Amino acid sequence: MDVLPPPPPRPPGWGDPIAETLELAGARCALTRGFTFAGAWSLAFPAPRRLKIHAVIEGFTWLVIQEIGKPLLLEAGDVVVFAGDRRYVLASDPDLPPVEALPLLKATTGSFHHTGAQGVREVMALGGHIELDAAGKDLLLGALPPVMHMRASTAEAPATCWLLNQAFREMREGRSGASFVVDHLARLLFVQVLRTYLAEANTSPAGVLRALADAQIAPALRLMHGDPSRPWTLAELARAAAMSRTSFAHRFKAVAGVPPVTYLYNWRMRLARHSLWRDDTPVAALASSLGYASESAFSNAFKRTTGMAPRHYRHAIRASGVQERPGDHGGPVL
């Protein structure tokens, strides 16, 4: 009888639902552009087609996103993450007619752009984006609101201000390893924004992020994420949450949008898609690691979810091409 190789070790932090969510979504953050402004100015940006991150270090700017609410005032220390499917404007005054930013950025050498009188700086800001892997977009992208605004008055503000200033300094000075440092600072910045959003997520729609933010069902989530191969029962999960089975089932569905058993099944399928794309674990070993008694049982479940057998999915997702990197759209990174 052939001995199956063990599945690859789970990364540090696996079992932490938020860390796992970011890992499975393939969240990669980049701060790609520094801005300084002076006087009256207004720049219109095309839809970046990915999550956009913008942070203000000094002064203030107005953010106007096409077809999304009123203009948003961003003050020093504020960070905003928003969907990249619409045009947006950054301005000193939302009523000013904007100038197209793309030609100006194309004419800018280096990673900094200045608008206004030379030698005068009233506003400092950083712009970047968040990439999500194709296999993880359904996990995170659909769960986020159109705009997440972390204000400088939040509890995370001191750490955020340090991250912003450090990132700006690294980008400005261009020291050895600066791009590596800035990429990691950007990831920390996104986590800070996400933490702030989750802390205020009680009124957000039912789904993965609201479930992660719910203290009552958090112990049960940690069990399922920590050992997804185990056939968790409603009684075990309710006991971990110190609730009756009826109360737990009602609470879980209210915040997660699905019953606990369905959540566990969906999570297993997400782990499967991630593994099939990222590593070469044999399908039989993957099936066992996710709690399936046989490869055929796992394959049938996977096909019901994705419409493809695991091996076909692995081939298709890898053949779909490398994820877009900065600059793939042509022209400068916004």
N, C-alpha and C positions, 0 to 999 in steps of 0.2 A: 504493500500500500504506500503510495507516494505521501511524503510528508510536506505539507504546505508551508511555505515560508511565512513568518509572522508578518502582520501588517506593519507599516512604518511607525516609529514612535510618534506619539502625539506631541505637538509643540508645547513648550512651557506655557502655562496659563490655560491649557485646554481643560474644560470643565467650568471656566468662567464664561457665562453666556455672552457677555458683551465682547470679550476678547475673541471668542469663537465666531461671533457674528461678523466682526471686522475681518477676521482671517478668511472666512468662507466667502465673503463678498470681494475678497482680493483688494481691499481698500488701499490704494497707493496715493499719497498726497504729495503735492509739489507746490512750493512757492516759487513762481517763475518770473515775477516782474515786480520791481520796486517803482513807486511813483512819488514824485514831489510836485506840488502845485502852488501857485501864487496868483493872487488877483481873482478875476472872474473867469470861470472856465466851465466847460461842459463837454464831455466825451461820450459818444455813443458806440457801444461795442456790439458786434454780431453775436448771435447765440453760440456759446462755446461748445454745445453738444455734450457736456459732461458737468458734473457738479462743480460749481464755482465757489471759491472761497475768497473773501476780501476782508482785509483788516486795516483799521486806522490806528496809526501810532501817535501822530500829532494832528491837532486841528480837528476839522470835521468835514464830512462829505455827505451829499445826498445820493441815495440809490433809488433809481426809478426802473422798475422791471415792467416790461410791456405786459399789459393786461393783468397785472397783479397788484391790486390795492392802491393805496396812497404812497407818495414818496416816503422813503424811510431815512431818517436822520441817523447817521453813524458818527459817533463822537470818539475821541481818543480812547483807545482800549477796547472798542467794540469790534466784534468779529461776526461776520455773517456768512452763512453757507446757503446757497440757493440753487434750484434746478437750472440746468443750462439749456433749456429748450426755448428760451425767449431772448430777444434783444434786451439790452439794459443800458442805462445811462448813469454815469458818475458825474456829479456836478457840484459846484459851489452854491448854485441856486437852481432848484428844479424847474424854474420858469425860463431859464436861458435856452435858446436854441442850441442843440448840440452839434458838435463837429465830429465827423466820422473818425474813430480812433485808429482803425486798422492802417491807413496810409501813414499816420504819424508814427505808429509803432514799427512799421516796416523800415522807416527812415532812421530809427533809433538804433545805435550800436550799443551793445552791452545789455545788461539786464535792468537798467534804470531808464525811466522816461520822465522828463520834466516839462510841465506846461506853465507858462507865465514868464514874468520878468526873470532874467538870468541873475543868479546870486541871491534871489529872494525865495525863502521857503516858508510857506504858511501851513502846508499840509504834507504829512508823510503817510504813505499807505503801502500795503503789500497785496499783491494779487496772486492767485494760484488756482489749482483745480484738484479734484479728487477723482481718480480713475477707479472704475469697478470692473472686475473680470466679468466676462460674458456669463460664466456659470453662477455668478453671485448677484447679478443686477436685480433679479426678482426678489432676492432676500432683503436687500437694503433700500434700493432706489424707490420701490413702491411704498415703502414704509415711512419714508421721510416726508415732512411737509414741504411745500414749495419754498419756504424761507425759514431758516433757523437763525435767530438774532441773539447773540450772546452779548449782553451789555456790560460795560465796565463796572457796573455796580454789583455784579453777581459775586458769589463767594469764590469763584474760580478766577476772578479778575487779576489778583496779584501774580499768580503763576502765568496767566495769559500774557500780561504786560511784559514779563521777563522773556517769554518765548518770542514775542513780537520784536522786542528790541534786539535780542540776540540774533534772530534771523536777519533783521535789517542790517545789523553790523557785519554778519558773515557775508551777505550778498554784496555789501558796499566795499568791503576790504578785499574780498576774493582770495583769502588765504588758502593754503594747502588744505584740501579736504573740505572746503566750504560747501560744495554741492552735497556731499554726504551728510554734513551736519544739518544743512537747511532742510533736506528731505526728512530727516528724523524729527526736527523741530516742527515741521508741517504736520506730521502724523500726531504728535502730541497735541498740537493746536486743535486738530479735528476731534480728538478724543475729549478735549476740554469742552468744545461746543456740544458734542453729543451728550456728555454727562449733564451739562446744564439743561439741555432739552429733555432728557430723561427725567430729571428731577422735577420738571414741570409738565410731565406727560399725562397727568391724570385725566385731562379732558381730550386727549388725542384719540383718534379712531382706534378701535380694537385691532390688534396686530402684534407682530413680533416685538417692536420697540416698546409698546405700552406694556407688554408682558414682562420684558426685561426690567422695566422700571417699577413693577408692582412688588412691594415688599411682602405682601401676604403669600404670593405664590412663588416667590424667589427660591425658598428652600426646595420646592418640588422641581423647579427648573434646573437647579444645580445638580440634583440627583439624575435627571434625564440626560443632561449634558455631560455629566461625569461618567456615566456608564450607559450609553445609548443601546448597547446590545442586550441589556437586561429587559425582560418582559414586565415592566413596571405595572403594578395594579393600581387601580383608583384608590384602594384602601391605603397602600403604602405611601402614595403621593400625598393623600389627604393628611395622613399621620405626620409626615414631615412638615406640613404646613400648619399643623396643630388646628385642623378644622375637621368638621364632619365631612363624610363623603359627598353629601348633597350640597353643602355650602361650598365646598372646594370645587366641585364640578361646575356649579353655577358661576362662581367667581372666575375660574379659569377661562371659561368660554366667554365671559363678559369682557375680559381684558385681552385675551389672545385671539378671540374670534373663532376658535375651534376647540373641540373637546381635548382633554389631555392625551388620549390615545392617538388622535389625529395629529396633534402637535408632534408627538414622538415619532410617528411614521414619517411626517414631512421632514423632520430633522434628520432622520436616517437617510432619506433620499438626498438631502442636501449634502450630507457627509459623503454619500456615494458619488454624487456628481463631482464634488471637489477632488476626491481621491482618483477617480477615473481620468480627470483632466491633468492633475498634477503629478501623479506617480504611476508606477507600473505594477502595483500590487495585483496579483492574480485575482480574477473575479471570485473564485471560490473562497480565497482568504478574506476578501473584502466582505463577502456574504456572511461568513462566520463572525467577523469582527462587529457586524451590525446586528447580530442576533438571529440570523436566518439559519434554519436547520439544514438547508441545502442550497446549492448554487441555483438550481432551477426555481426554487421558491423566491429567492432574491431577484432573479432575472425577470420572473413574471411580475413581481411587484414594481420593479424599476420600469418595465415596459409600460405598465398601466399608467405610470406617472409621466413619463417622458415621451412615450410612443416609440421608443427604440430599445433594443436589447443593450445591456451594458457594454459589450464589446463594440457594437456599432456606434454607441454614443461616444466612447473613447476615441474612436477613429474620427468621427464627425467633428467633435469639438476641437481636436488637435489640428485637423485639416482646415478649420475655419480661419486660421491665420493668427499671427502675433497680434496682441492687443496694441492699439494705437499708443504711440509715445509722443512726448512733447514735440510739436512741429509737424506731426503727420498730416495736418489739415492744410499745410502750405502756409507760408508766412509765419509771423512771430507767434509765440505762445501768449494767449491772453490771460 
